[in-house]
Amino acid sequence: MCFVNRRRRPFLEWTKHEAHAFFLSHGTYLKPAADVMLRAGVDGFLLASIEDADLEKRFGVNDPKHRFRILTELASLCGKRPPVNKDALSRHETLMRRKVGRERRIVVSEVYFILARIGN
């Protein structure tokens, strides 16, 4: 009987095969990128320094949602802050500006209404 060590190795000590398994565990859509990383010898230490541009240009992960998911997972392994989804952030800022603008218009119209009632 073979006993398997169930403790996880530290992320920075992963071999290139463990890094490859990490990518394959996130779905078959990452297999081409995982294979390129395996051939390039990307281990845990190098995986910690991968950025969005690397995933897109060097490893062929073209979908921004996939890159964001990978970077978020890597950030959680490294203990870093997850990346900011710039599209979602800009949508949020636009919605907040609209909400604030709407509230401001309501306040201004209420002031005019009150002033009009006082004047009569």
NORGIDA-V980205 format. One line per field, one symbol per residue. psi: psi as a letter, one per 40 degrees, with the letter a starting at -180 (. if undefined). burial: # if it has 9 or more other ideal C-beta (glycine too) atoms within 8 Angstrom, else .. A space follows every 50 residues. Layout:
BEGIN
psi=???
burial=???
END
This chain:
BEGIN
psi=hhhhhehhiideeiidddddddddeeieeedddddddddefhadddddeh idddddddefgdhddddddddddddddeeiiiihhddddddddddddddd ddddddddddddddddddd.
burial=..........#..#.#.###.###.#...##.######...###.###.# ...###..#.#....##########.......#.....#........... ....................
END
